[in-house]
Amino acid sequence: QVQLVESGGGLVQTGGSLRLSCEGSGRTVSRYAMGWFRQAPGKEREFVAVINPNGGKYYTDSVKGRFTISRDNAKNTVSLQMNSLNPEDTAVYYCAVSGARYSTLRMTQRTAYDYWGQGTQVTVSS
């Protein structure tokens, strides 16, 4: 069992930055793929980014060049640095862990993940 706790959300103006963190406990997550998803009001939860155990990264097109995912296996954490934020980034952000090795395309799907955090709110004002 893995417990995940996100932090770092908040309110920021357009063009600003936030850094989200997610700490895992209960089991080391160094062998797991770790991802970030987000869910805006009235919308489906969507993939944002994933980092594989070997450090490989993949992003959804809308955040490429603005967001950076990273992990610190010694601290059992995954982070999401978000720059140049805009109102369309407003959502609850969730981190997730996948214990299986899937294709990159598969890792963009919610069902590829076994454990989820409770989420942290990010609000970008215009």
Accessible surface in RSA format (square Angstrom, percent):
REM  Atomic radii and reference values for relative SASA: ProtOr
REM  Chains: A
REM  Algorithm: Lee & Richards
REM  Probe-radius: 1.40
REM  Slices: 20
REM RES _ NUM      All-atoms   Total-Side   Main-Chain    Non-polar    All polar
REM                ABS   REL    ABS   REL    ABS   REL    ABS   REL    ABS   REL
RES GLN A   1   127.71  71.4 111.29  81.3  16.42  39.1  36.37  77.4  91.35  69.3
RES VAL A   2     7.35   4.8   0.00   0.0   7.35  17.7   0.00   0.0   7.35  19.9
RES GLN A   3    84.76  47.4  80.61  58.9   4.15   9.9  53.92 114.8  30.84  23.4
RES LEU A   4     9.31   5.2   0.08   0.1   9.22  23.2   0.08   0.1   9.22  24.8
RES VAL A   5   101.19  66.6  96.54  87.4   4.65  11.2  98.17  85.3   3.02   8.2
RES GLU A   6    17.55  10.1   1.54   1.2  16.01  38.1   0.00   0.0  17.55  14.3
RES SER A   7    61.21  51.7  56.34  75.2   4.87  11.2  41.81  89.0  19.40  27.2
RES GLY A   8    37.87  46.7   0.00   N/A  37.87  46.7  24.37  66.9  13.50  30.2
RES GLY A   9    29.67  36.6   0.00   N/A  29.67  36.6   2.70   7.4  26.97  60.4
RES GLY A  10    29.41  36.3   0.00   N/A  29.41  36.3  29.19  80.1   0.23   0.5
RES LEU A  11   131.96  73.5  99.90  71.5  32.06  80.6  99.90  70.2  32.06  86.3
RES VAL A  12    24.92  16.4  19.34  17.5   5.58  13.4  24.92  21.7   0.00   0.0
RES GLN A  13   136.69  76.4 134.86  98.6   1.83   4.4  36.88  78.5  99.81  75.7
RES THR A  14    73.39  52.2  50.85  51.6  22.54  53.7  50.23  67.5  23.16  35.0
RES GLY A  15    52.04  64.2   0.00   N/A  52.04  64.2  27.93  76.6  24.11  54.0
RES GLY A  16    20.82  25.7   0.00   N/A  20.82  25.7  20.10  55.2   0.72   1.6
RES SER A  17    57.77  48.8  38.17  50.9  19.60  45.2  22.09  47.0  35.69  50.0
RES LEU A  18    32.59  18.2  27.86  19.9   4.74  11.9  32.59  22.9   0.00   0.0
RES ARG A  19   123.78  52.0 108.62  55.4  15.16  36.1  45.40  62.0  78.38  47.5
RES LEU A  20     0.00   0.0   0.00   0.0   0.00   0.0   0.00   0.0   0.00   0.0
RES SER A  21    37.80  31.9  37.80  50.4   0.00   0.0  19.00  40.5  18.80  26.3
RES CYS A  22     0.10   0.1   0.00   0.0   0.09   0.2   0.09   0.2   0.00   0.0
RES GLU A  23   100.89  57.9  98.94  74.9   1.94   4.6  18.63  36.0  82.25  67.2
RES GLY A  24     3.71   4.6   0.00   N/A   3.71   4.6   0.00   0.0   3.71   8.3
RES SER A  25    56.46  47.7  52.33  69.8   4.13   9.5  41.58  88.5  14.88  20.9
RES GLY A  26    64.95  80.1   0.00   N/A  64.95  80.1  26.36  72.3  38.58  86.4
RES ARG A  27   114.86  48.2 102.44  52.2  12.41  29.6  37.62  51.4  77.23  46.8
RES THR A  28    78.25  55.7  68.55  69.5   9.70  23.1  60.80  81.7  17.45  26.4
RES VAL A  29     0.60   0.4   0.60   0.5   0.00   0.0   0.60   0.5   0.00   0.0
RES SER A  30    35.22  29.8  29.69  39.6   5.53  12.7  14.17  30.2  21.05  29.5
RES ARG A  31   197.49  82.9 183.89  93.7  13.60  32.4  57.43  78.5 140.06  84.9
RES TYR A  32    24.40  11.4  24.15  13.7   0.25   0.6  15.08  11.3   9.32  11.5
RES ALA A  33     5.53   5.1   4.12   6.4   1.41   3.2   4.12   5.8   1.41   3.7
RES MET A  34     0.71   0.4   0.71   0.5   0.00   0.0   0.36   0.3   0.35   0.5
RES GLY A  35     0.00   0.0   0.00   N/A   0.00   0.0   0.00   0.0   0.00   0.0
RES TRP A  36     0.00   0.0   0.00   0.0   0.00   0.0   0.00   0.0   0.00   0.0
RES PHE A  37     0.76   0.4   0.76   0.5   0.00   0.0   0.76   0.5   0.00   0.0
RES ARG A  38    14.21   6.0  14.21   7.2   0.00   0.0   2.54   3.5  11.67   7.1
RES GLN A  39    60.10  33.6  56.57  41.3   3.54   8.4  10.55  22.5  49.55  37.6
RES ALA A  40    23.25  21.4  19.49  30.1   3.76   8.6  20.00  28.2   3.25   8.6
RES PRO A  41   118.45  86.3  91.16  83.1  27.29  99.2 103.73  85.6  14.72  91.5
RES GLY A  42    92.86 114.5   0.00   N/A  92.86 114.5  45.81 125.7  47.05 105.4
RES LYS A  43   144.60  70.5 131.33  80.6  13.27  31.6  82.97  74.7  61.63  65.6
RES GLU A  44   134.90  77.4 125.82  95.2   9.07  21.6  60.74 117.5  74.16  60.5
RES ARG A  45    54.21  22.8  45.00  22.9   9.21  21.9   0.89   1.2  53.32  32.3
RES GLU A  46    83.28  47.8  78.59  59.5   4.69  11.2  30.91  59.8  52.37  42.8
RES PHE A  47    17.04   8.5  10.02   6.2   7.03  18.3  10.02   6.1   7.03  20.1
RES VAL A  48     0.00   0.0   0.00   0.0   0.00   0.0   0.00   0.0   0.00   0.0
RES ALA A  49     0.00   0.0   0.00   0.0   0.00   0.0   0.00   0.0   0.00   0.0
RES VAL A  50     2.62   1.7   2.62   2.4   0.00   0.0   2.62   2.3   0.00   0.0
RES ILE A  51     4.69   2.7   4.69   3.5   0.00   0.0   4.69   3.4   0.00   0.0
RES ASN A  52    48.94  33.7  48.94  47.3   0.00   0.0   6.67  16.1  42.26  40.9
RES PRO A  53    35.35  25.8  17.81  16.2  17.54  63.8  18.09  14.9  17.26 107.3
RES ASN A  54   133.95  92.4  92.31  89.2  41.64 100.3  47.77 115.0  86.19  83.3
RES GLY A  55    33.03  40.7   0.00   N/A  33.03  40.7  22.67  62.2  10.36  23.2
RES GLY A  56    31.28  38.6   0.00   N/A  31.28  38.6  29.63  81.3   1.65   3.7
RES LYS A  57   101.93  49.7  66.51  40.8  35.42  84.3  34.80  31.3  67.13  71.5
RES TYR A  58    85.38  39.9  83.51  47.5   1.87   4.9  43.25  32.5  42.13  51.9
RES TYR A  59    36.22  16.9  35.24  20.0   0.98   2.6  31.12  23.4   5.10   6.3
RES THR A  60    37.84  26.9  32.93  33.4   4.91  11.7   7.13   9.6  30.71  46.4
RES ASP A  61   111.88  78.4  95.11  94.7  16.78  39.7  36.48  85.9  75.40  75.2
RES SER A  62    69.04  58.3  45.73  61.0  23.32  53.7  53.37 113.7  15.67  22.0
RES VAL A  63     0.00   0.0   0.00   0.0   0.00   0.0   0.00   0.0   0.00   0.0
RES LYS A  64   106.78  52.1  87.83  53.9  18.95  45.1  53.62  48.3  53.16  56.6
RES GLY A  65    87.56 108.0   0.00   N/A  87.56 108.0  43.81 120.2  43.75  98.0
RES ARG A  66    43.06  18.1  38.94  19.9   4.12   9.8  33.31  45.5   9.75   5.9
RES PHE A  67     5.78   2.9   0.00   0.0   5.78  15.0   0.00   0.0   5.78  16.5
RES THR A  68    63.82  45.4  62.74  63.6   1.07   2.6  35.03  47.1  28.78  43.5
RES ILE A  69     0.00   0.0   0.00   0.0   0.00   0.0   0.00   0.0   0.00   0.0
RES SER A  70    36.75  31.1  36.21  48.3   0.54   1.2  29.57  63.0   7.17  10.1
RES ARG A  71    41.22  17.3  11.90   6.1  29.32  69.8  14.78  20.2  26.44  16.0
RES ASP A  72    54.30  38.0  49.38  49.1   4.92  11.6  23.05  54.2  31.25  31.2
RES ASN A  73    64.61  44.6  50.13  48.4  14.48  34.9  18.80  45.2  45.81  44.3
RES ALA A  74   104.47  96.1  56.84  87.7  47.62 108.3  69.49  97.9  34.98  92.7
RES LYS A  75   142.40  69.5 129.50  79.5  12.90  30.7  80.39  72.4  62.00  66.0
RES ASN A  76    24.31  16.8  24.31  23.5   0.00   0.0  12.40  29.9  11.90  11.5
RES THR A  77    26.37  18.8  25.34  25.7   1.03   2.5  18.66  25.1   7.71  11.7
RES VAL A  78     0.21   0.1   0.02   0.0   0.20   0.5   0.21   0.2   0.00   0.0
RES SER A  79    13.26  11.2  13.20  17.6   0.06   0.1   0.96   2.0  12.30  17.2
RES LEU A  80     0.00   0.0   0.00   0.0   0.00   0.0   0.00   0.0   0.00   0.0
RES GLN A  81    45.21  25.3  45.00  32.9   0.21   0.5  20.03  42.6  25.18  19.1
RES MET A  82     0.00   0.0   0.00   0.0   0.00   0.0   0.00   0.0   0.00   0.0
RES ASN A  83    58.06  40.0  58.06  56.1   0.00   0.0  15.47  37.2  42.59  41.2
RES SER A  84    62.52  52.8  54.51  72.7   8.01  18.5  18.97  40.4  43.55  61.0
RES LEU A  85     1.10   0.6   0.00   0.0   1.10   2.8   0.00   0.0   1.10   3.0
RES ASN A  86    41.49  28.6  41.49  40.1   0.00   0.0  15.54  37.4  25.95  25.1
RES PRO A  87    49.06  35.8  40.12  36.6   8.95  32.5  40.41  33.4   8.65  53.8
RES GLU A  88   136.80  78.5 113.37  85.8  23.43  55.8  70.96 137.2  65.85  53.8
RES ASP A  89     1.30   0.9   1.30   1.3   0.00   0.0   0.00   0.0   1.30   1.3
RES THR A  90    32.82  23.3  29.57  30.0   3.25   7.7  27.91  37.5   4.90   7.4
RES ALA A  91     1.03   0.9   0.66   1.0   0.37   0.8   1.03   1.5   0.00   0.0
RES VAL A  92    40.54  26.7  40.42  36.6   0.12   0.3  40.42  35.1   0.12   0.3
RES TYR A  93     0.00   0.0   0.00   0.0   0.00   0.0   0.00   0.0   0.00   0.0
RES TYR A  94    30.71  14.3  30.71  17.5   0.00   0.0   6.92   5.2  23.79  29.3
RES CYS A  95     0.42   0.3   0.42   0.5   0.00   0.0   0.35   0.9   0.07   0.1
RES ALA A  96     0.20   0.2   0.00   0.0   0.20   0.4   0.00   0.0   0.20   0.5
RES VAL A  97     0.22   0.1   0.22   0.2   0.00   0.0   0.22   0.2   0.00   0.0
RES SER A  98     0.66   0.6   0.00   0.0   0.66   1.5   0.00   0.0   0.66   0.9
RES GLY A  99    48.21  59.4   0.00   N/A  48.21  59.4  15.01  41.2  33.20  74.4
RES ALA A 100    40.42  37.2  29.05  44.8  11.37  25.9  35.54  50.0   4.88  12.9
RES ARG A 101   198.65  83.4 162.84  83.0  35.82  85.3  78.29 107.0 120.37  72.9
RES TYR A 102    95.35  44.5  65.90  37.5  29.45  76.6  41.39  31.1  53.96  66.5
RES SER A 103    72.68  61.4  53.68  71.6  19.00  43.8  55.34 117.8  17.34  24.3
RES THR A 104    66.52  47.3  57.79  58.6   8.73  20.8  28.46  38.2  38.06  57.5
RES LEU A 105   132.60  73.8 127.38  91.1   5.22  13.1 130.11  91.4   2.49   6.7
RES ARG A 106    68.80  28.9  67.31  34.3   1.49   3.6  29.92  40.9  38.88  23.6
RES MET A 107     4.34   2.2   4.34   2.9   0.00   0.0   3.39   2.9   0.95   1.3
RES THR A 108    32.00  22.8  21.80  22.1  10.20  24.3  13.33  17.9  18.66  28.2
RES GLN A 109    79.60  44.5  75.06  54.9   4.55  10.8  28.45  60.6  51.15  38.8
RES ARG A 110   108.36  45.5 101.42  51.7   6.93  16.5  23.17  31.7  85.19  51.6
RES THR A 111   112.22  79.8  85.61  86.8  26.61  63.4  83.60 112.3  28.62  43.3
RES ALA A 112     2.28   2.1   0.00   0.0   2.28   5.2   0.59   0.8   1.68   4.5
RES TYR A 113    14.08   6.6   0.00   0.0  14.08  36.6   0.01   0.0  14.07  17.3
RES ASP A 114    85.49  59.9  56.20  55.9  29.29  69.3  18.98  44.7  66.51  66.3
RES TYR A 115    46.07  21.5  42.93  24.4   3.14   8.2  23.20  17.4  22.87  28.2
RES TRP A 116    71.81  28.8  48.65  23.5  23.15  54.4  37.34  19.9  34.47  55.9
RES GLY A 117     5.77   7.1   0.00   N/A   5.77   7.1   0.49   1.3   5.28  11.8
RES GLN A 118   162.12  90.7 142.88 104.4  19.24  45.8  60.51 128.8 101.62  77.1
RES GLY A 119    22.73  28.0   0.00   N/A  22.73  28.0   0.47   1.3  22.26  49.9
RES THR A 120    19.20  13.7  13.73  13.9   5.48  13.1   7.56  10.2  11.64  17.6
RES GLN A 121    84.74  47.4  77.01  56.3   7.73  18.4  49.26 104.9  35.48  26.9
RES VAL A 122     0.00   0.0   0.00   0.0   0.00   0.0   0.00   0.0   0.00   0.0
RES THR A 123    47.45  33.7  47.45  48.1   0.00   0.0  35.83  48.1  11.62  17.6
RES VAL A 124     6.97   4.6   0.00   0.0   6.97  16.8   0.00   0.0   6.97  18.9
RES SER A 125    41.54  35.1  35.05  46.8   6.49  14.9  34.66  73.8   6.88   9.6
RES SER A 126   131.53 111.1  69.42  92.6  62.11 143.1  55.88 119.0  75.65 106.0
END  Absolute sums over single chains surface
CHAIN  1 A     6475.3       4955.2       1520.1       3232.8       3242.5
END  Absolute sums over all chains
TOTAL          6475.3       4955.2       1520.1       3232.8       3242.5
